[in-house]
């Protein structure tokens, strides 16, 4: 599993990953 900084957020658009942030799991959290 790649680091959150190298995680392709564009390839895997998750609920809340609209913004290409280096730490989407930290910013958006479980919500």
PyMOL Python script that loads the backbone (N, CA, C, O; Angstrom):
from pymol import cmd

cmd.read_pdbstr("""\
ATOM      1  N   UNK A   1       0.840  -1.204   0.000  1.00  0.00           N
ATOM      2  CA  UNK A   1       0.000   0.000   0.000  1.00  0.00           C
ATOM      3  C   UNK A   1       0.881   1.262   0.000  1.00  0.00           C
ATOM      4  O   UNK A   1       1.694   1.468   0.901  1.00  0.00           O
ATOM      5  N   UNK A   2       0.699   2.087  -1.021  1.00  0.00           N
ATOM      6  CA  UNK A   2       1.507   3.313  -1.154  1.00  0.00           C
ATOM      7  C   UNK A   2       1.169   4.345  -0.091  1.00  0.00           C
ATOM      8  O   UNK A   2       0.093   4.310   0.506  1.00  0.00           O
ATOM      9  N   UNK A   3       2.089   5.254   0.135  1.00  0.00           N
ATOM     10  CA  UNK A   3       1.871   6.298   1.142  1.00  0.00           C
ATOM     11  C   UNK A   3       0.766   7.246   0.681  1.00  0.00           C
ATOM     12  O   UNK A   3       0.502   7.366  -0.515  1.00  0.00           O
ATOM     13  N   UNK A   4       0.124   7.918   1.635  1.00  0.00           N
ATOM     14  CA  UNK A   4      -0.961   8.850   1.327  1.00  0.00           C
ATOM     15  C   UNK A   4      -0.525   9.983   0.404  1.00  0.00           C
ATOM     16  O   UNK A   4      -1.333  10.542  -0.338  1.00  0.00           O
ATOM     17  N   UNK A   5       0.761  10.311   0.461  1.00  0.00           N
ATOM     18  CA  UNK A   5       1.266  11.398  -0.370  1.00  0.00           C
ATOM     19  C   UNK A   5       1.406  10.939  -1.819  1.00  0.00           C
ATOM     20  O   UNK A   5       1.265  11.741  -2.742  1.00  0.00           O
ATOM     21  N   UNK A   6       1.680   9.664  -2.018  1.00  0.00           N
ATOM     22  CA  UNK A   6       1.869   9.138  -3.367  1.00  0.00           C
ATOM     23  C   UNK A   6       0.609   8.427  -3.857  1.00  0.00           C
ATOM     24  O   UNK A   6       0.572   7.898  -4.967  1.00  0.00           O
ATOM     25  N   UNK A   7      -0.413   8.424  -3.017  1.00  0.00           N
ATOM     26  CA  UNK A   7      -1.658   7.746  -3.390  1.00  0.00           C
ATOM     27  C   UNK A   7      -2.362   8.500  -4.512  1.00  0.00           C
ATOM     28  O   UNK A   7      -2.639   9.693  -4.389  1.00  0.00           O
ATOM     29  N   UNK A   8      -2.650   7.802  -5.601  1.00  0.00           N
ATOM     30  CA  UNK A   8      -3.339   8.413  -6.747  1.00  0.00           C
ATOM     31  C   UNK A   8      -4.786   8.750  -6.429  1.00  0.00           C
ATOM     32  O   UNK A   8      -5.683   7.936  -6.650  1.00  0.00           O
ATOM     33  N   UNK A   9      -5.009   9.937  -5.916  1.00  0.00           N
ATOM     34  CA  UNK A   9      -6.370  10.335  -5.536  1.00  0.00           C
ATOM     35  C   UNK A   9      -7.242  10.529  -6.776  1.00  0.00           C
ATOM     36  O   UNK A   9      -8.462  10.375  -6.724  1.00  0.00           O
ATOM     37  N   UNK A  10      -6.593  10.871  -7.891  1.00  0.00           N
ATOM     38  CA  UNK A  10      -7.348  11.108  -9.128  1.00  0.00           C
ATOM     39  C   UNK A  10      -7.847   9.789  -9.714  1.00  0.00           C
ATOM     40  O   UNK A  10      -8.941   9.724 -10.275  1.00  0.00           O
ATOM     41  N   UNK A  11      -7.043   8.747  -9.582  1.00  0.00           N
ATOM     42  CA  UNK A  11      -7.445   7.440 -10.121  1.00  0.00           C
ATOM     43  C   UNK A  11      -8.531   6.805  -9.259  1.00  0.00           C
ATOM     44  O   UNK A  11      -9.429   6.126  -9.757  1.00  0.00           O
ATOM     45  N   UNK A  12      -8.425   7.044  -7.959  1.00  0.00           N
ATOM     46  CA  UNK A  12      -9.427   6.483  -7.046  1.00  0.00           C
ATOM     47  C   UNK A  12     -10.198   7.607  -6.353  1.00  0.00           C
ATOM     48  O   UNK A  12      -9.914   7.940  -5.203  1.00  0.00           O
ATOM     49  N   UNK A  13     -11.166   8.186  -7.049  1.00  0.00           N
ATOM     50  CA  UNK A  13     -11.973   9.285  -6.498  1.00  0.00           C
ATOM     51  C   UNK A  13     -12.877   8.815  -5.371  1.00  0.00           C
ATOM     52  O   UNK A  13     -13.955   8.274  -5.617  1.00  0.00           O
ATOM     53  N   UNK A  14     -12.440   9.023  -4.136  1.00  0.00           N
ATOM     54  CA  UNK A  14     -13.259   8.595  -3.002  1.00  0.00           C
ATOM     55  C   UNK A  14     -14.189   9.726  -2.570  1.00  0.00           C
ATOM     56  O   UNK A  14     -13.970  10.875  -2.952  1.00  0.00           O
ATOM     57  N   UNK A  15     -15.224   9.424  -1.781  1.00  0.00           N
ATOM     58  CA  UNK A  15     -16.175  10.418  -1.293  1.00  0.00           C
ATOM     59  C   UNK A  15     -15.507  11.491  -0.442  1.00  0.00           C
ATOM     60  O   UNK A  15     -15.334  11.315   0.764  1.00  0.00           O
ATOM     61  N   UNK A  16     -15.130  12.608  -1.075  1.00  0.00           N
ATOM     62  CA  UNK A  16     -14.496  13.677  -0.317  1.00  0.00           C
ATOM     63  C   UNK A  16     -13.105  13.994  -0.842  1.00  0.00           C
ATOM     64  O   UNK A  16     -12.458  14.932  -0.375  1.00  0.00           O
ATOM     65  N   UNK A  17     -12.641  13.204  -1.823  1.00  0.00           N
ATOM     66  CA  UNK A  17     -11.290  13.433  -2.350  1.00  0.00           C
ATOM     67  C   UNK A  17     -11.344  14.325  -3.590  1.00  0.00           C
ATOM     68  O   UNK A  17     -10.519  14.191  -4.494  1.00  0.00           O
ATOM     69  N   UNK A  18     -12.290  15.209  -3.626  1.00  0.00           N
ATOM     70  CA  UNK A  18     -12.401  16.118  -4.774  1.00  0.00           C
ATOM     71  C   UNK A  18     -11.126  16.930  -4.916  1.00  0.00           C
ATOM     72  O   UNK A  18     -10.600  17.097  -6.016  1.00  0.00           O
ATOM     73  N   UNK A  19     -10.638  17.431  -3.795  1.00  0.00           N
ATOM     74  CA  UNK A  19      -9.416  18.221  -3.811  1.00  0.00           C
ATOM     75  C   UNK A  19      -8.204  17.303  -3.692  1.00  0.00           C
ATOM     76  O   UNK A  19      -8.139  16.444  -2.812  1.00  0.00           O
ATOM     77  N   UNK A  20      -7.256  17.501  -4.587  1.00  0.00           N
ATOM     78  CA  UNK A  20      -6.050  16.670  -4.559  1.00  0.00           C
ATOM     79  C   UNK A  20      -5.190  17.035  -3.357  1.00  0.00           C
ATOM     80  O   UNK A  20      -4.222  17.784  -3.481  1.00  0.00           O
ATOM     81  N   UNK A  21      -5.547  16.505  -2.206  1.00  0.00           N
ATOM     82  CA  UNK A  21      -4.811  16.798  -0.984  1.00  0.00           C
ATOM     83  C   UNK A  21      -3.879  15.634  -0.651  1.00  0.00           C
ATOM     84  O   UNK A  21      -4.242  14.474  -0.847  1.00  0.00           O
ATOM     85  N   UNK A  22      -2.675  15.939  -0.146  1.00  0.00           N
ATOM     86  CA  UNK A  22      -1.698  14.906   0.184  1.00  0.00           C
ATOM     87  C   UNK A  22      -2.180  13.966   1.291  1.00  0.00           C
ATOM     88  O   UNK A  22      -1.719  12.830   1.402  1.00  0.00           O
ATOM     89  N   UNK A  23      -3.120  14.462   2.111  1.00  0.00           N
ATOM     90  CA  UNK A  23      -3.627  13.628   3.198  1.00  0.00           C
ATOM     91  C   UNK A  23      -5.149  13.721   3.289  1.00  0.00           C
ATOM     92  O   UNK A  23      -5.687  14.312   4.225  1.00  0.00           O
ATOM     93  N   UNK A  24      -5.832  13.137   2.316  1.00  0.00           N
ATOM     94  CA  UNK A  24      -7.299  13.188   2.291  1.00  0.00           C
ATOM     95  C   UNK A  24      -7.927  12.459   3.469  1.00  0.00           C
ATOM     96  O   UNK A  24      -8.982  12.853   3.965  1.00  0.00           O
ATOM     97  N   UNK A  25      -7.266  11.388   3.914  1.00  0.00           N
ATOM     98  CA  UNK A  25      -7.832  10.613   5.012  1.00  0.00           C
ATOM     99  C   UNK A  25      -7.746  11.404   6.317  1.00  0.00           C
ATOM    100  O   UNK A  25      -8.526  11.183   7.244  1.00  0.00           O
ATOM    101  N   UNK A  26      -6.777  12.335   6.372  1.00  0.00           N
ATOM    102  CA  UNK A  26      -6.606  13.142   7.576  1.00  0.00           C
ATOM    103  C   UNK A  26      -7.539  14.357   7.542  1.00  0.00           C
ATOM    104  O   UNK A  26      -8.099  14.760   8.561  1.00  0.00           O
ATOM    105  N   UNK A  27      -7.689  14.927   6.341  1.00  0.00           N
ATOM    106  CA  UNK A  27      -8.499  16.129   6.185  1.00  0.00           C
ATOM    107  C   UNK A  27      -9.987  15.798   6.271  1.00  0.00           C
ATOM    108  O   UNK A  27     -10.729  16.410   7.040  1.00  0.00           O
ATOM    109  N   UNK A  28     -10.407  14.829   5.478  1.00  0.00           N
ATOM    110  CA  UNK A  28     -11.822  14.466   5.434  1.00  0.00           C
ATOM    111  C   UNK A  28     -12.180  13.483   6.539  1.00  0.00           C
ATOM    112  O   UNK A  28     -13.288  13.513   7.075  1.00  0.00           O
ATOM    113  N   UNK A  29     -11.235  12.612   6.875  1.00  0.00           N
ATOM    114  CA  UNK A  29     -11.483  11.633   7.931  1.00  0.00           C
ATOM    115  C   UNK A  29     -12.487  10.585   7.469  1.00  0.00           C
ATOM    116  O   UNK A  29     -12.681  10.397   6.268  1.00  0.00           O
ATOM    117  N   UNK A  30     -13.127   9.900   8.416  1.00  0.00           N
ATOM    118  CA  UNK A  30     -14.076   8.829   8.118  1.00  0.00           C
ATOM    119  C   UNK A  30     -15.377   9.374   7.542  1.00  0.00           C
ATOM    120  O   UNK A  30     -16.244   8.605   7.128  1.00  0.00           O
ATOM    121  N   UNK A  31     -15.515  10.682   7.516  1.00  0.00           N
ATOM    122  CA  UNK A  31     -16.722  11.296   7.024  1.00  0.00           C
ATOM    123  C   UNK A  31     -16.590  11.639   5.571  1.00  0.00           C
ATOM    124  O   UNK A  31     -17.525  12.172   4.975  1.00  0.00           O
TER     125      UNK A  31
END
""", "prot")
cmd.dss("prot")
cmd.show_as("cartoon", "prot")
cmd.util.cbc("prot")
cmd.orient("prot")
